[in-house]
Amino acid sequence: MMNAQTIRSTRVAAEISASLLAAKANINRTRLSQIERRYVQPKEDELLRLSRALEQLIHAKSVVRDAVASVGWPIGGNL
């Protein structure tokens, strides 16, 4: 399970929006911001949900990128 700092750095590196991660993890967007900025201490279940959601989104993004590349579609930086 990731910690708050790792979640933010991983999310940013993967170019996944905070809004998308919050929705996937079923966490309020403002709460995610507070967690990432370390203004609040996340509950263990929140960290678990965020970690799982982030891993799933990164995997989904990879699958989409591979599918797009397989048909010759140009891959932009923000896929």
C-alpha positions as CSV (number, residue, x, y, z in Angstrom):
1,M,0.0,0.0,0.0
2,M,1.3,3.4,-0.9
3,N,1.6,6.4,1.4
4,A,0.1,9.8,0.7
5,Q,3.3,11.2,-0.8
6,T,3.8,8.2,-3.0
7,I,0.2,8.3,-4.2
8,R,0.6,11.9,-5.4
9,S,4.0,11.4,-7.0
10,T,2.8,8.3,-8.8
11,R,-0.4,9.9,-9.9
12,V,1.4,13.0,-11.3
13,A,4.0,10.8,-13.1
14,A,1.3,8.7,-14.7
15,E,-0.6,11.9,-15.8
16,I,-3.8,10.9,-14.0
17,S,-6.0,13.7,-12.8
18,A,-6.8,14.0,-9.1
19,S,-10.5,14.2,-10.0
20,L,-10.3,10.8,-11.8
21,L,-8.5,9.2,-9.0
22,A,-10.8,10.6,-6.4
23,A,-13.9,9.3,-8.3
24,K,-12.4,5.9,-8.9
25,A,-11.5,5.6,-5.2
26,N,-14.8,7.0,-4.1
27,I,-13.1,9.8,-2.1
28,N,-14.1,13.4,-2.2
29,R,-11.8,15.4,-4.4
30,T,-11.1,17.9,-1.7
31,R,-10.3,15.1,0.7
32,L,-7.8,13.7,-1.8
33,S,-6.2,17.1,-2.1
34,Q,-5.9,17.4,1.7
35,I,-4.4,13.9,1.9
36,E,-1.9,14.5,-0.9
37,R,-0.8,17.8,0.7
38,R,-0.5,16.0,4.0
39,Y,-3.0,18.4,5.7
40,V,-4.9,15.4,7.0
41,Q,-3.9,11.9,8.0
42,P,-5.7,9.5,5.8
43,K,-7.5,6.5,7.2
44,E,-6.0,3.2,6.3
45,D,-9.0,2.2,4.2
46,E,-8.7,5.5,2.2
47,L,-5.0,4.8,1.5
48,L,-5.9,1.3,0.4
49,R,-8.7,2.5,-1.9
50,L,-6.4,5.2,-3.4
51,S,-3.6,2.7,-3.9
52,R,-5.8,0.2,-5.6
53,A,-7.6,2.8,-7.7
54,L,-4.3,4.3,-8.9
55,E,-2.9,0.9,-9.8
56,Q,-6.1,0.1,-11.8
57,L,-6.0,3.4,-13.6
58,I,-2.4,3.0,-14.5
59,H,-3.1,-0.4,-15.8
60,A,-6.1,0.7,-17.8
61,K,-4.1,3.6,-19.3
62,S,-1.5,1.1,-20.4
63,V,-4.1,-1.2,-22.0
64,V,-5.6,1.7,-23.9
65,R,-2.2,2.9,-25.0
66,D,-1.3,-0.6,-26.3
67,A,-4.7,-0.9,-28.1
68,V,-4.2,2.5,-29.7
69,A,-0.7,1.7,-30.8
70,S,-1.7,-1.7,-32.2
71,V,-4.0,0.0,-34.8
72,G,-1.4,2.6,-35.7
73,W,-3.1,5.6,-34.0
74,P,-0.7,8.3,-33.1
75,I,0.0,8.3,-29.3
76,G,0.0,11.7,-27.8
77,G,1.5,12.6,-24.4
78,N,-1.9,12.9,-22.7
79,L,-3.5,9.5,-23.3
